[in-house]
Amino acid sequence: MQRLYFSLCLLGLAILTFIAGAVAMYYRVSPTSLIENALVAAESVEEIWRDRTSHSVSLPGEDDDAGVSYATFDKEVFGDEKYADGGDYTLITMRSSPAASLVDRHGKEIHRWRMPFRKAFPSPKHVNTKFNFRAYFAKAHVFPNGDLLAIYISIGDTPYGYGMVKIDKDSNVLWTYAQNAHHDFYVDPKTGEIWTILHQFLQRAPSGWEGLQYPALVDYIVRLSPDGKELERFSILDSFIDTPYALYLYHYSPKWDGKKWDWTHTNSIVALEDHLAPKFPMFKPGSLLVSFRNLNAIAVIDPLSKKIAWATAGLWQTQHSASFQESGNIMLFDNTGHYENGKEWSRVLEINPQTLGIAWSYVGNNENQFYSFVYGRAQGLPNGNVLVADSLTSRIFEVNRLGNKVWELRIFDKAAQAGNQKPEARNSIKPGSRTVIMSATRYAQDELEFLGK
């Protein structure tokens, strides 16, 4: 009887605790924020563990200085000189290291930059310093004089944006931006100003947005001076308010249902340059094109009002790398939006922003193994071809408008691949493999003056 009495007491206490927690969550009183933050942290840890196991993406070295030397990789290159003339060099960043490599069309490394996060930020105040999270270059941009601008992302932390660094051609720090900048940035070719994305946790719901999950990882758009000083900042949330596109925030991708606290997951940004503006008469020069992965949406933000002036979704899923093209179309990397024979595949799409029709596509299928369910980039080249970073298969290729590959660079980590085994396109990169490509950008020789000095 005493054991039964004790069991009933425990049950009653559990019920009372549940009711108290429910009341606290409903009325948003203490300790609501602690409970919610714990839930977000748990979801983040679960995603990191899943990322390291089933997703088969790469892991960092044992310390910030370990990294992976590009020269340790086996490289396989093929090319057709008749077509592969969209530029002479490709700048590559990988998930293995805080470094960037400039390679020629034969895969030879011409120049390398490297800046471990703790060397750039010896005592960071903008990130979690209780744990030794690793950081790598998610994207880099090289200037004519050899300076390099790069953005850090961490493996294992949330917020995962770790800031920006500019270094010279000899990898000496010129300046740093100590905020939670992440994923992407754009450098204005005329002014040198920089647009980038950062994120911060929002603990409470603004008026009118109570239906969204909180705390939330909210994205902001930031404009920096050429020397890294913050000039402007506005919230993506504010860009949606009082626009016809406000309901997009509730159109959450079911693929990321476990991360509803990361509403938009903004993963690319680019401005409409003056020479392209006549091709896009519906947008003002300087408009910002952004990609929201978790909403399966892309949007254009007015440069003056900072409101969303145009948005669309539905033809693609979990996309990356949206950009304005000379054709008057918008190009993007569609990670998981194509289904064929019971499998999902990646695509590169060009979308007509006026008709919303697909103007051009390069599609993965059983015959053309092309699939990266995360990451991925696409760049339109001056010769009309497209450079594609197929991230999870560790390859970069150039394709012409007929859908034919005219150049390809594949990278293999000898430490992770047995013998001469070559990775296939789907789920074949083993945990621990360090060849996942984060970005690839083509540069013409005349854009890189420092190489001739």
N, C-alpha and C positions, 0 to 999 in steps of 0.2 A: 504493500500500500504506500509506503514511504517513497519507493522508487517511482510509482505512478504519480504521486503528488509532485515530486521533483520534476518529472517529465512535463506535467501540465504547466508548471510554473515557467519552465523554459519556453514552452510553446507560447504561453501568454506574453512573455517578454519579447519573443520574436515578432509576434503580431503587433504589439505596441510600438516596437522599433520601426517596423514597416510603415505603420500608420503615421508615425512622427516624421519619418523620412519623406513620405508622400506629401504630407502637409507642407513640409519645408520646401520641397521642390515646387509644389503648386503655387505657394505664396511667395516663393523666392526669398526666404529668410535664411539666416545662418543656421546650419552650415552648408547651405545650398552650393555655394561656389566651390567649397572643398570637395563635395561629392561629385559635382560636374567635372572639375579639373581632374579628379582621380579617374573618372570614366574616360575622359579624353586621353589621359596618359596611358591608361590600359589599352585603349584602341590603337594608340600610336605604337606601343611596344609590340602588340600583336601583329600590326602591319609590318614592322621591322623584321620580326621573326619570320613571317611569311615571305617577306622579300628575300631573306637570306636562304630560304629553303626551297619552297615550291617554285618561286619565280626564277630561280637560277640566274640571278644577276651577280655582278662582281663584288668582291670584297676588297677592302683597302689593305695596305701593308701593315706591319706591326707598329709603325710609328709614322709621324708626318714626313720624315725624311726617307722612308723606305721606298714607297712608290714602285713604279715599273718603268724601266728605261725602254723607250720605244725600240731601241736597237736590239733588245733581247727577243723581239717577236720575229717569228717567221712571217714573210710577206709574200703574197701572190698577186701579181699585177698583170692585167692584160689591157690592151688599148688599141684603138684604131685611129691612127694619126689624122685620118681624113675628117674625123668627127670630134675627137677629144681636144678641141682647141678653145674651149670656153674660158681658159685661164691656165696658168702655168704651175701654180702651187695650191696646195690644200692645207688649211690649218685645222688640226685635229685636237680635240680634248677627249679624255677617256675617264671612266668612272674609277680608275685605279689610282689616280695621282693628281696633285695640284700642279699640273704641268700642261703645256701645249707644245705640239710638234708641227713644224712646217715641212711638208714633204713635196717632192716633185712628182711628176706623173709616173715615174718609175718606182715610186715608193721609197726613195732615198730621203732620209732626214737631212734637211738643209740647215735648219736652226731649231733650237729648243729653248723654251723658257720654263722656269720652275720657281714656285714660291709656296712653301709649306705654310699652312694657315697660321700656326703659332709663331712663325718668323714674321709674317705680315702684321699679326695682332698679338704681341707678346703678353698683354694683359687685357683680353677682351672683356668688355662690359655688356655687350649686346647679345651674348650667347651663354649657354649653360656651361660653367667651368667646373662643376662638381664631377663631371665624367669626361673622359678623354675621347670625345666623339671625333671621328675622322671627317675630313673635308676635302673636296676635290673641285676642279674647275668644271662647271657645268657648261660654260661657254667662254670663248675668248675672241678678241678682236685685235688685229695687228694694224698699227699705224705705219705710214710710209717710212718714218725714221727708225722703225724697229721697236718702238714702245708697244706694250701689250696691256690691254684692259681685260680683266677676267672677273667672273662672279663665282663665289663659292657656294656649294650645297653640302650639307653634312649627311652622313649615314648614321642614323640612330637618334637624332634629336628632333624635337618639334617645339618651336618653329625651326625648320631645317635650312632656311636662308641664312647664310653666314657672312654676307657682305661682299664688298668689291675691293679689288686692288689694281693699281696701275704700276707696272714695272718697266724699266728700260730694256734695251735689247740684251743687256748683260744680266738681267734678272735682279736689278737693284730696285727697291721700293721707291716710287715717286710720290704716291699718296694712297690712302685707304679710305673706304667709306664703311664706317662701323654701325651698320644697321642691318636688319634681317632681309636684305635684298636676296632674291632667288630667281632661278630659272633663266632669265633672259634680260637683255638690254639692247638699246638701239643708240647708235652714235650719229648725230646729225652731221652730214658731210660738209655743211656750210658753216655752222656755228661751233661745232665741236661739243655742243651740249649733249647730255646723255639722258635718255629716258629709261627707267627700269621699274621693277616691281618689288615691293616688299610686303611682308605680312606681320601682323600682330594679333594677339588674342583680344577679343572683345567679350567682356564678361556679362554685360546686360544688353537687353534688346532695345534699340532705338524705337521711338514711337512709330507704329505702323508696321514693324517687322517682328512682332511678337511670335509669329508662327514658325520662325526659323529656330534651329537648335542653337543653344548657348551653353557654355562659352563657345565662341566661333573664331576660327582663324581667318581674319578679314584681310583682303588684299588692298594695297594702296599703290597708286601710280606716283612716281617721284621723278622730278627733273633736276639734274645735277649740272653744275658748271663744268667746263673742261678740266678744272683742277679738283673736281670731286666735292664741291660745296653744294649743299642742298638749297635749291632755289624755290621749289614748289612741291606740294604734296596734297593729294586728294584721295578720298576713299572710293573704291569701286562701288561700295554700297550707296554712296551719295550719287554716283553716276546713274544708278538704276532708278532712284526715287523720282517720282513725277514724270516718268516716261512711259510710252506704250509697252516697254519691254520689262517692266517691273516684275511680272509674273515669271519671268525666266528663272528667277532665283528659287522658285519652287519646283522647277522642272529638273530634278536631280537625277543624274545617271544612275540606274540600278547597279551598274558595275562597281560603283564606289559607295554602296549603301551604308557600309560600315564607317564611312568618314563624312557623315552629314555635317559635322562641325567644320569641315573644310569646304565651304559653300562653292567657291568658284574654281579654286586651284588654277589661277591665271598662269599660263606657261609660255606665252610669247607676246612680244610687243614690237611694233614698228610704226614709224610715222610716214604719212603720205608726203613724199618729196615734191618740190615744185614742178620738176620736169614730168612727173607722172600725173599731176593733178588734172590736166585736160582729159586724161583717159578715164577719170572717175568724177564726172561733173556733179554727181549727187553728194560728194563729200568736199569739205573745205580743205585747202592745203594745210598741212600740219596735223590733220586728223590722225588719231591713234587707232590702229587696228590691233585688237587683243584677242587671245584665245582663252576660253574658259573650259578646261578639260572636264570638270565635274558636272558641267551643264550641257556638254556636247554642243557648245555654242561658240560663235565668233561674233565680235561686235566692233563697231567704229564709234569712237568717242570724239565729240566735237571739241576742237582745240580751245574754244573760248568759253563755252558754258560748262565744259567738262561733263556733259550729259551724253548718254548713249543716243546717237542719232540714227543708228541702224544696227540690226542684229538678226541673225538667222541660226537655225539649228535643224537637225533631223536627217540630213543626208549622210552624216558621218558620226563616229563615236570616238570619244577620248582622244581627240585630235591634238596636234602640236603644230608649231611653226607656220602660222598664218602670215601671208605677205602679199603686198600689192605687186602686180606684174605689168610689164610693158603692154601686154595684150588688153589691158583693162579688166582682167580677171583677178581673182584672189586665189592664191595657191595655198594648200595646206597638206600636212601629212595626216592622213586618216588611219589611225592605228588599228581599229577593230570594227570598221563599219561595213566590211564586205564579207558576205557569206556565200560559200560555194561547196557543194558536196559535204555538207554537215560540218564544215570548219569555217572559222573566221580568219580573214586575211587583212593585210594592210594595203593601203592605196595611197597614191599621190593624186590629188584632185586639183583641177582649176575650176572655179565656180564663177559664173557670170553674176555679179551682184545685183543686176537689174532684173534678170529673168529667174535667177536662182537655179538655173540649169547647169549641168556638168558640161563644161566646154572641152575638157581633156582629162584623161585619167591614165594612170599606170597602175595595174592591178595585180595583186598576188593571187595565186591559185596552185593547184597540184602540179601543174607544169612549170609555173614560175614561182618558186618558193620565196615569198616575200612577206615577212610577218614580224613586227615588233609591237607587242601589246602595250609597251611603255616606251617613252623617249621617242627618238626619231626626228629627222629634220629633212627639209627639201629646199633647194635654192635654185631659182631660175637663173640660167646663165645667158650672157650676151649673145651666144650663137643659137639660142632657142632651145638648147638642151636643158636637162634638169639634173642637178647633183643631189643624190639621195644618201643620207646616213641611215642605214638599216641597222639600228643600234645593237639589237640583241644577237644578230648574226655576225657582228664584228666586221662589217664590210661597208665600203663606200663605193657607190657606182654612179656613172653618168649614163643617162638614157636619152635617146633622141625622141622626136615627136612621133615616130613610127612605132615606138615602144621597144626599140632595140638597144641593148646595152652596148656602149661603145668604149667604155673604160670601167675598170673595177679594181679596187684594192681590198684584199682580204687580209686580216690580221689574225695570227694564231699564237696563243701563249703555249710555248713548249712545255711549261711546267704543269699545265692543266690538261693538255691533250696527249693521249698515248700515241707514240710513234708519229706517223704522218696522218693520223686521223683528222679529217676536215669537218668542222661543225656543219650540221644541216640547219635548215631554216627554222624549225619549230622545236622550242624547248630543249635544245641540245647543249647550250652553254652550261657547263657544270658549276655548282656552287664553288667559289674560290677562283674561278676563271676571271682574269682581270683585263679583258679585252672589250668590254662594253663601251661603245662609242657614244659620247654625249653630244658632240657637235662636229660638223665638218663644213668649212667655208672655203670657197674657191676664190683665189686672188690672181689677177693678171700680173705679169712681171713688172709692168710699169707702175703698179700700185705699191711696190715694195722697194723703194729707193735704197734702203739700207743694205740690200744684198749686193749692190754694186760698189760698196765702199770698203 
